[in-house]
Amino acid sequence: MRILTPPSDRIWWPRANSKLKTVMDAGDVSGYGLAVRKIVHMVAILVAIHPCGNAAADDLETALERAREAARSHRYVDVIAILTPFNALDDPESRYITAAEIGRALFHLGDYTAADRAFRQAVSLHPERAETAVYLEATSFLLGNRKQAMTIFREILASGAKDLYLAVTLPGERRFLADPEVQSILAEHVVTLDVDVEKARLMGVALGDSRERVAEALSARSSDPTASALTANAGPAFVWAFVFDAEQRLVEVILQAENLFRYTPYRLRFGDEVDWRATPATAIAVWGPPSNMTTGGDGGIAMVWDMPGHQLTLDFAQPRDPRPPEVAEGAAALRSVRLETQFQPSPDRMNR
């Protein structure tokens, strides 16, 4: 998945006291740690770094509204100025809110040292809240405190988090994912997603199942029952879609293997011989020559196999940096997977 920059009026980050959440178009797949929700931009959470006296708690809400407007315009200096007077309130929750939001503003300004101090204060007030822990992980990594960064990252995974987008991208995606210790921690918390390509079955559902059955199996709460698909993101990055026909039967499943690898602990497995590390050669060795093969303008290769009652399409391309250590240099890596009941002539739809 290409990396999308979140609009300024939204924040993709984990909610307090919960697993890291993902944004989805049409459903809440909470059973897989992926939630569908519209996230309204909030000027989130922080302590001011320099106490500036007391302010009425009743005015904090107004200050947050002003800070929200400033953040939407990327006026982070104004965010700090607006919220700093509230860091000495008696209410710990209010101090946490101002600390976390000021830290976030400092982070966006590139002042990681000051942001780190603010996040430490926020975390000291609410160590259980994932959103500030993720930012503290990032500042720790960027400032060279690897031990603390890796400890926080390990705790995030141990908590059952499935959306790792912020935890990976805030410290600098390429550098962070290239770190051998990061890969080692991820390997300790891998969640295998088994795909039965012959039966077109995964996550407890199969092509042809009703929307109701799919929603139940995925613990999904649809925000729009009329939508044609249940889709899940890790942060802004698309990871999978379950598509239904007019009769609300599952007719297509799309899995973005590369984004699953980069931004979640999920790893695809297609039986004993093929998994997310598959290459075109290993796929052909297991399933035989594809019935159709096309190349895309980006150099990708889409290979189609006819299965009883459905098709399997695998899309391969050069992986983005950093290259997964399990993928040989120069080799094409699995980018996306599609299972569909209706034969369609356009494999590049998956790439789009």
N, C-alpha and C positions, 0 to 999 in steps of 0.2 A: 504494500500500500504506500502510495506516495504520502508524504507527511503533510498534513494540512495544518495551517496556522489557525488556531481558534479565533473566531471573531472577537473583537474587544468587549462585546457585551455578554460573553459566555466564559465560564471557567470549567475546564474538564479536570476535575480532581476528586479524590475520594471524600465521601461524606464522613462526618464524625461518627465514631462508635460503630463502624461498619466495615465490611470488606471493601476494597477499592471497587468502584462501580464503573460501568461503561455506559456510554450514550448509545441509544439505539433508535432506529426510525420508528418502529412499530410495536415493540413488545418488550416486556421485562423478563429476561431469562435469568432470573435470580438463582435458579438451581445450578447454573454454570458460572455464577459470579458476574453475569453481564446484565445490566439493568437498563431499561428504557425509560428515559425521563427527559423532559425539557428542562435544561438548567438555565435559570435566569442568572445573569451576572450579579454576583454579590461582591462587595468589597470586603473580602473574607475576614481574616482573623489575626489580630496582633497586639503586642505590647510596645509602647513607645520606649525608645532607648534612653531618652533623657527626661526624667520626670519634670513636669511643668506645672504642678499644682493641681488642685481639685477642680472638677467640672461636674455639673449636675447630670446625674444618670439619665434624667428624662431627655437631655439634649443629645445623647449619644446616637439615638436613632436618626435625628436630623443630620448629625455630622456624618453618619454612614451614608445617608442619601447623597450628601454633597461629595463625599469621597468616591461614591460609586460613579457619579458623573465625571469626576476628575480622572478616574481610572479608565473609563471608556474612551477618554481623549488622550490616554497615555500620559497624563500630567501627574506623574508619580511623586514629584516633589510636593505638589499640592496635597496629595493624599496624606503624606507624612505630616505636613503642617496642620491639616484639619484634625487628624486623630491624636496627635501627640498630647494635647491637653487632657486627654481622657485616660492616660496611663496610670493615674494615681487614684482612680475611683476605688471605693472599698469593695465593690463587687468583683470577685475573681473572674467571673465570666466576661464582664466588660473589659477587664484588663487583658484577658486572653484575646478577645476580639481585636482590640486595638493593637496588641503586640503582633499578632499573626498578620494583620493587614499591613502594618508598617513594614514588617519584615519582607512581605511579598513585594511591596513597592520598592524597597531597597534592592531586592533581588533583581527586579526589572531594570533598575538603574545601574546594575553591575557592581554595586557596593556589597560584595559578598561577605566581607568581614562584619560590617554593621548588620547585615541581614542575618548572619549566623548568630549574633548576640540576641537579636530580637526573637528568632525562632527558638533559641535555648530558653528564653524567658517564657515563651508561649508553651513550649513542651513541658517546662517545669510545672506549669499550672494544670495542663491536661496531657500527660504523657500517653494516654490511650488514644488520642485523636490522630488519625492517619494523615490528615492533610498537612499539618505542620511537621510531622515526622518526615514526610516525603521531601519537603523543602529543606529540612535540616540535613537530611541525607545528601541533598544536592550541594548545599553550601560546604558541608564537611568534605565531600569529594573534591570540589573545586579548590578548596583551601589546603588540600593535601592531607587531611585527617582521614586517611583510608580506613583505619580500624573502625572509627565510629560510623563512617558511611556504609561499610560492609555489614556492620552489626545491625544498623537500621534496615538495610535492604533485606537481610536475612529474616528479621522480625516481621517485615511486611509480608514476605512470602509465607512465613510460618503462620501468620494470622489467617491464611486462606485467601489472600487477595488474588484475583484473577486478571484485573486490569492493571498492568504495570507501566502504562504509557508515561505517566508523569515521573515515576521512579526511574525510568530509563532515559527519558529525554531531558529532564531538567539539569542533570549533571553534564550533559553533552552526549548525545546518543552514540556517535561513532566511538568516541574515546571510552565511554562507559561500557558499551557492549563488547569492545575489543579487549577489555580487561579479563585476564584468565580467571581471576577470583570471582568476578561476576558470573561468568559462565559456569564455574564450579558450584556456586550457590544456586543458580537456576537448575542445574542438573540434580541437585538434592531435592528439588520440589516440583519435578516434572509431573504433569497430569496427562496421561495418555488418552487420546481420543481415537478409539478404534472405529474404523470404517470398513464395513463388509461390502466390497464393491460388487460382488456377485448378487447379493440380496438387496443392494441399495439401502443399507441400514446403518445408522449411526445414532449415538446419543439416545438410544431407546426408541427411535422412530424409523419409518421406512417410507420410501416413495409410495404414494397412494393413500397414506394415512390421512385422516381428517384433520382440519385445523385444530379442532378441539383436542384431539389426541396429542398432536404435536405440542400445543400450548401446555397441556398437562405434563407431558414428559419433560419439557424444558422448564417447568415451573414458571411459565411466561404469563405476564399480565399485560395484555395488549392495550396500548393507549389509543389505538385506532382499529377497531374490528373490521373496518372496510378496506384497510390497506392490503395490498396483494402479497406482502411479504413481512416476515418477522426478521429483522436484521439487527446485528449486534456490532458494536464498535468497541475498541480499546482506545479510550480518549477519542480523538477524531478519526482514528484509523479503522476502516472496515475490516471485520474478521470473518463474519459469515452471514448467510441469508437463507431462509427457508421460504420458498415461493409457492403460492397456491393458485389453482385455477378458479374459474367461475363457480364451480361446485365446492370450493373450499377444500380441495384435495391437494396434498403435497405433490407437486410435479417437478420440483427442481431444488437442489441444494448446492450452494456455492460456498466454498471454504477458501479463505485467503491464507494460504500456508505460510507465506513469508511474514505477514503481520502477526499471525499466531506465534511464530517463533520469536519475533522481535519484542512484542508487547504483551505477551501472556505466558503463563507456564505450560500451555497446552502444546502437545506434540502429536502429530498425526501418525497413525499406524494402520497399514492396510494388510494385515496378516503377518505371518512370520518372516516374510522375505522383503517386504517393501514398507518404508516409513517415510517421514518427512524429509529424509536425506536422499530420497530417490533421485536418480538421474534418468534421462531418456533410455539409456542402455539397460539399467536395472528393470525399468518398467516393461520394456520389450521382452527381456529375458523371462519375466514372470507371466505376462499376459499375451505374449506373442506380438506380431506386427500389428500396428494400429490400422483401423479401417480407413482412417483419414488423418492427414497431417498437414498443417499449414504453418507458415512463418509470418510473424508480424513485423511491422516497420521498426520496432525497437529491438529486433533480433530474437524475440521470443519464439518458442515452438509450441504449438498446441497439437496434442495427439489425442485421437478419439478411438475408443474401443466400444464395439457393440456387445452389450450384455443382454441376457434374456429379459426383454421388456424395457430396457433402458440403455442409456449410453453413459460412459465414463469419459470425461475429458480432463487431461492433465496439461497444465500450462507451465513450461519451463523457460527460464531466462537467467542471465547473469545476475547473481545476487547483489544487492546494494552493499556498500561498505558499512561496517566491517563484515567481511565474508564469514559466515558461520564456520567455526573451526572444523566441523565434521564434513564440510564440502571442500573438495579438492580445488586448488587454485586453477582457474580457467574453466572449471566444469559448470554446466548449467544446473541451476537448482530449481526445485519445485516452487512455483509461485502461487498457483491456485488449482483448485479441484472443483469439478462440477459433475453432479449426478443429475440426470434428467430423464423423465419418462417420454417426453416428446422430442423427436429428433429435430434439431434445428441446425440450419446450414451455416451459422455464424459463430465459430469458436472464439473469435476475438471479442465477443460480447463479454466474456469473462474478464478480459483485460480492462475493458471500460468500467 
